[in-house]
């Protein structure tokens, strides 16, 4: 589970991160990373986007749970004030959690280059 202090909840934050952040794609997910250097007082925020293209409600909730679990592992790598949006692609429905975790770390590394 992703702790509450690290959850992105405002739609404005989602929109800003997706439009202004650096995009990095993998086969199962897309990461939008926005580093806000002047806002070091807040904790990093992570948001998830799992659309209907991924599957029905049961599949989307399963993918969301797995993404929240693997996102928890990258929290120590994030800087204060950093915002991260993880958008699941349809292939994420059949991908194992280990693959989701590896691709999330690779996408984050790629976005930071």
BALOBA-1460 file (C-alpha; in Angstrom, 3 decimals):
// residues 113
<rec num="1" residu="x" x="0.000" y="0.000" z="0.000"/>
<rec num="2" residu="x" x="1.148" y="3.520" z="-0.784"/>
<rec num="3" residu="x" x="1.220" y="5.704" z="2.353"/>
<rec num="4" residu="x" x="-1.250" y="8.610" z="2.287"/>
<rec num="5" residu="x" x="1.425" y="11.304" z="2.439"/>
<rec num="6" residu="x" x="2.816" y="10.099" z="-0.915"/>
<rec num="7" residu="x" x="-0.510" y="9.891" z="-2.806"/>
<rec num="8" residu="x" x="-1.339" y="12.430" z="-5.462"/>
<rec num="9" residu="x" x="-5.025" y="13.294" z="-5.092"/>
<rec num="10" residu="x" x="-5.622" y="16.641" z="-6.816"/>
<rec num="11" residu="x" x="-6.510" y="16.599" z="-10.517"/>
<rec num="12" residu="x" x="-4.513" y="19.807" z="-10.982"/>
<rec num="13" residu="x" x="-1.374" y="17.958" z="-9.884"/>
<rec num="14" residu="x" x="-2.111" y="15.120" z="-12.319"/>
<rec num="15" residu="x" x="-2.620" y="17.560" z="-15.189"/>
<rec num="16" residu="x" x="0.485" y="19.585" z="-14.414"/>
<rec num="17" residu="x" x="2.673" y="16.504" z="-14.103"/>
<rec num="18" residu="x" x="1.411" y="14.946" z="-17.326"/>
<rec num="19" residu="x" x="1.643" y="18.153" z="-19.352"/>
<rec num="20" residu="x" x="4.940" y="19.564" z="-18.011"/>
<rec num="21" residu="x" x="6.728" y="16.432" z="-16.818"/>
<rec num="22" residu="x" x="9.266" y="14.285" z="-18.628"/>
<rec num="23" residu="x" x="7.666" y="11.248" z="-20.260"/>
<rec num="24" residu="x" x="9.273" y="7.802" z="-20.350"/>
<rec num="25" residu="x" x="7.490" y="4.788" z="-21.846"/>
<rec num="26" residu="x" x="7.914" y="1.069" z="-21.287"/>
<rec num="27" residu="x" x="5.879" y="-1.849" z="-22.636"/>
<rec num="28" residu="x" x="3.429" y="-1.940" z="-19.712"/>
<rec num="29" residu="x" x="3.424" y="1.625" z="-18.382"/>
<rec num="30" residu="x" x="4.252" y="5.268" z="-19.042"/>
<rec num="31" residu="x" x="5.843" y="7.477" z="-16.396"/>
<rec num="32" residu="x" x="5.529" y="11.263" z="-16.227"/>
<rec num="33" residu="x" x="8.113" y="12.763" z="-13.870"/>
<rec num="34" residu="x" x="8.040" y="16.411" z="-12.774"/>
<rec num="35" residu="x" x="10.752" y="17.728" z="-10.501"/>
<rec num="36" residu="x" x="9.845" y="20.902" z="-8.653"/>
<rec num="37" residu="x" x="13.077" y="22.128" z="-7.118"/>
<rec num="38" residu="x" x="11.646" y="25.128" z="-5.263"/>
<rec num="39" residu="x" x="9.183" y="23.010" z="-3.269"/>
<rec num="40" residu="x" x="11.451" y="20.974" z="-0.980"/>
<rec num="41" residu="x" x="9.150" y="21.143" z="2.041"/>
<rec num="42" residu="x" x="6.633" y="18.608" z="0.721"/>
<rec num="43" residu="x" x="7.023" y="14.896" z="0.299"/>
<rec num="44" residu="x" x="7.111" y="13.377" z="-3.194"/>
<rec num="45" residu="x" x="3.725" y="12.509" z="-4.703"/>
<rec num="46" residu="x" x="2.787" y="9.491" z="-6.817"/>
<rec num="47" residu="x" x="-0.405" y="9.215" z="-8.854"/>
<rec num="48" residu="x" x="-1.836" y="6.340" z="-10.869"/>
<rec num="49" residu="x" x="-3.892" y="6.389" z="-14.059"/>
<rec num="50" residu="x" x="-5.494" y="3.078" z="-15.019"/>
<rec num="51" residu="x" x="-7.989" y="3.604" z="-17.833"/>
<rec num="52" residu="x" x="-10.729" y="1.350" z="-19.193"/>
<rec num="53" residu="x" x="-8.418" y="0.239" z="-21.992"/>
<rec num="54" residu="x" x="-6.586" y="-1.895" z="-19.394"/>
<rec num="55" residu="x" x="-9.670" y="-4.026" z="-18.720"/>
<rec num="56" residu="x" x="-12.859" y="-4.234" z="-16.725"/>
<rec num="57" residu="x" x="-13.167" y="-2.925" z="-13.153"/>
<rec num="58" residu="x" x="-11.764" y="-6.082" z="-11.567"/>
<rec num="59" residu="x" x="-8.676" y="-6.028" z="-13.790"/>
<rec num="60" residu="x" x="-8.150" y="-2.271" z="-13.321"/>
<rec num="61" residu="x" x="-8.300" y="-2.590" z="-9.533"/>
<rec num="62" residu="x" x="-5.844" y="-5.492" z="-9.607"/>
<rec num="63" residu="x" x="-3.433" y="-3.479" z="-11.757"/>
<rec num="64" residu="x" x="-3.840" y="-0.466" z="-9.444"/>
<rec num="65" residu="x" x="-3.024" y="-2.529" z="-6.363"/>
<rec num="66" residu="x" x="0.051" y="-4.012" z="-8.010"/>
<rec num="67" residu="x" x="1.250" y="-0.600" z="-9.212"/>
<rec num="68" residu="x" x="0.782" y="0.912" z="-5.746"/>
<rec num="69" residu="x" x="2.827" y="-1.926" z="-4.317"/>
<rec num="70" residu="x" x="5.744" y="-1.496" z="-6.745"/>
<rec num="71" residu="x" x="5.545" y="2.326" z="-6.495"/>
<rec num="72" residu="x" x="6.224" y="2.031" z="-2.782"/>
<rec num="73" residu="x" x="9.688" y="0.683" z="-3.626"/>
<rec num="74" residu="x" x="10.697" y="3.811" z="-5.584"/>
<rec num="75" residu="x" x="9.706" y="6.327" z="-2.882"/>
<rec num="76" residu="x" x="13.250" y="6.456" z="-1.415"/>
<rec num="77" residu="x" x="14.584" y="7.345" z="-4.896"/>
<rec num="78" residu="x" x="12.295" y="10.384" z="-5.234"/>
<rec num="79" residu="x" x="13.295" y="13.897" z="-4.217"/>
<rec num="80" residu="x" x="11.181" y="16.148" z="-1.976"/>
<rec num="81" residu="x" x="8.541" y="17.926" z="-4.045"/>
<rec num="82" residu="x" x="8.894" y="15.520" z="-6.983"/>
<rec num="83" residu="x" x="5.673" y="14.413" z="-8.683"/>
<rec num="84" residu="x" x="5.293" y="11.107" z="-10.515"/>
<rec num="85" residu="x" x="2.298" y="9.899" z="-12.543"/>
<rec num="86" residu="x" x="2.251" y="6.241" z="-13.576"/>
<rec num="87" residu="x" x="-0.117" y="5.455" z="-16.457"/>
<rec num="88" residu="x" x="-0.876" y="1.779" z="-17.005"/>
<rec num="89" residu="x" x="-1.005" y="0.449" z="-20.559"/>
<rec num="90" residu="x" x="-3.216" y="-2.496" z="-21.611"/>
<rec num="91" residu="x" x="-0.278" y="-4.935" z="-21.418"/>
<rec num="92" residu="x" x="0.002" y="-4.252" z="-17.671"/>
<rec num="93" residu="x" x="-3.074" y="-6.414" z="-17.056"/>
<rec num="94" residu="x" x="-1.178" y="-9.596" z="-17.912"/>
<rec num="95" residu="x" x="2.280" y="-8.565" z="-16.697"/>
<rec num="96" residu="x" x="3.649" y="-10.028" z="-13.452"/>
<rec num="97" residu="x" x="4.396" y="-7.665" z="-10.571"/>
<rec num="98" residu="x" x="8.135" y="-8.212" z="-10.940"/>
<rec num="99" residu="x" x="7.982" y="-6.943" z="-14.522"/>
<rec num="100" residu="x" x="5.928" y="-3.914" z="-13.456"/>
<rec num="101" residu="x" x="8.506" y="-3.086" z="-10.792"/>
<rec num="102" residu="x" x="11.440" y="-3.448" z="-13.169"/>
<rec num="103" residu="x" x="9.783" y="-1.356" z="-15.858"/>
<rec num="104" residu="x" x="8.828" y="1.339" z="-13.351"/>
<rec num="105" residu="x" x="12.434" y="1.651" z="-12.190"/>
<rec num="106" residu="x" x="13.699" y="1.654" z="-15.786"/>
<rec num="107" residu="x" x="11.178" y="4.318" z="-16.834"/>
<rec num="108" residu="x" x="12.057" y="6.497" z="-13.853"/>
<rec num="109" residu="x" x="15.763" y="6.183" z="-14.665"/>
<rec num="110" residu="x" x="15.047" y="6.997" z="-18.318"/>
<rec num="111" residu="x" x="12.966" y="10.071" z="-17.411"/>
<rec num="112" residu="x" x="15.770" y="11.457" z="-15.284"/>
<rec num="113" residu="x" x="18.344" y="11.428" z="-18.097"/>
